[in-house]
Amino acid sequence: MGIPYGRHYIDEEDIKAVNEVLRSDALTAGKRTFKFERSFARYVKAKYAVSMSSATAALHAACFVAGIHEGDEVITTPITFPATANAILYNGGRPVFADIDPVTYNIEPNKIRELITKKTKAILPVHFTGQPCDMDEIMKIAKENDLVVIQDAAHALGATYKGKMIGSIPDMTVFSFHPVKHITTGEGGMITTNNSAFYEKLLSFRSHGMLHDVRRMQKNEGGWYYEQQMLGFNYRMNEFQAALGTSQLKKIDLFLKRRLEIIQKYNEAFKNNEEIITPVISKKYTNTWHLYAIQLKTKNRKEVYDKMVEAGINVNVHYIPVYKHPYYQNIGYKDVCCENAEQFYQRELTLPVFYQLTDEQQDFIIKTINSILSE
Ligand SMILES: *Cc1c(COP(=O)(O)O)cnc(C)c1O
């Protein structure tokens, strides 16, 4: 077993909420889904929220409604989970990887600028570990070049950028409810937006591209009648996932507070450790710390990783630069090299952070890594 790097937290309230749905009449896409969307939108201060079966589905949907087509380019970061870039490919677009800032590990706006061409349609920044990207610069670049901005906020529920909630900044923001993320629905995702046209399209895309709204149908043959007006998918979240999501969202402040405590304790413990580069805690932004990502200055990462796992601490590595995966290498990314991203990947190690991590466990993690690094 050992200590995982991330873990969900489910309490009796959550279980009760799910049980209630199982005894009810509606199991999918009903009033509980809508309720979760409303409370989520309120929390991130967005006008609209659309739930999806996963963040991957949500990224697919966001790229679709942003109008990404065959041959369009979307600029994103290599330091992310492949789903971010895959969503561009699903729509026939081409991910273009901009290097990261070596201090924040987020996509670097100047690198975005250098990569803009006539084919660029959107920017897809990732708020890595929960630390917001430089959104003022990104929005400025988007405005100057008429680009859509889709934020991958799978790590960043609850984060703020200069006082604004992540999720309230245009154009669309995607969240994940995978069990290692801040709140969970088992599997699940959400898109927030303030744009009503995007909102309508997202609803339709989520459900086969169909609509029942008489005002928007080309004709109406009767009460049974609906129209498929575009090619959509079944990306709906079900009612017990949504009930769990609503119940989990009530605990978000507790979850975020505990994560911050854990991160502060790690940073304090490693403050004088010559071997560890700790993440910066910015004053401008609030990071919500999905991950605690450190870099090892000189020690061999694989050796440290193996020894930690051997000691029962399931550290992890985030992320392999996306274009390094064989699939991407085979579709034309062999010559891509983002130097900061590659150096970061070589040195990175993710230590456990989750709500129920105990002080004793964290002390053990700190003691173990310090002793491995001083060998
Ligand atoms: C988890 C994650 C995703 C995918 O989320 P799912 O809900 O599992 O589809 C996408 N991007 C990032 C950055 C993630 O961490």
The ligand as an SDF file (V2000), in Angstrom:
LIG
                    3D

 15 15  0  0  0  0  0  0  0  0999 V2000
   -6.4350   15.2810  -14.7000 C   0  0  0  0  0  0  0  0  0  0  0  0
   -6.1050   16.1790  -15.8120 C   0  0  0  0  0  0  0  0  0  0  0  0
   -6.8060   16.1680  -17.0230 C   0  0  0  0  0  0  0  0  0  0  0  0
   -7.8340   15.1320  -17.3670 C   0  0  0  0  0  0  0  0  0  0  0  0
   -8.8490   15.0340  -16.4560 O   0  0  0  0  0  0  0  0  0  0  0  0
   -9.9110   13.8450  -16.5320 P   0  0  0  0  0  0  0  0  0  0  0  0
  -11.0520   14.3460  -15.7160 O   0  0  0  0  0  0  0  0  0  0  0  0
   -9.2370   12.6610  -15.9180 O   0  0  0  0  0  0  0  0  0  0  0  0
  -10.2700   13.6050  -17.9420 O   0  0  0  0  0  0  0  0  0  0  0  0
   -6.4940   17.1200  -17.9720 C   0  0  0  0  0  0  0  0  0  0  0  0
   -5.5240   18.0220  -17.7670 N   0  0  0  0  0  0  0  0  0  0  0  0
   -4.8090   18.0510  -16.6280 C   0  0  0  0  0  0  0  0  0  0  0  0
   -3.7620   19.0940  -16.4550 C   0  0  0  0  0  0  0  0  0  0  0  0
   -5.0590   17.1180  -15.6240 C   0  0  0  0  0  0  0  0  0  0  0  0
   -4.3290   17.1200  -14.5100 O   0  0  0  0  0  0  0  0  0  0  0  0
  1  2  1  0
  2  3  1  0
  2 14  2  0
  3  4  1  0
  3 10  2  0
  4  5  1  0
  5  6  1  0
  6  7  2  0
  6  8  1  0
  6  9  1  0
 10 11  1  0
 11 12  2  0
 12 13  1  0
 12 14  1  0
 14 15  1  0
M  END
$$$$
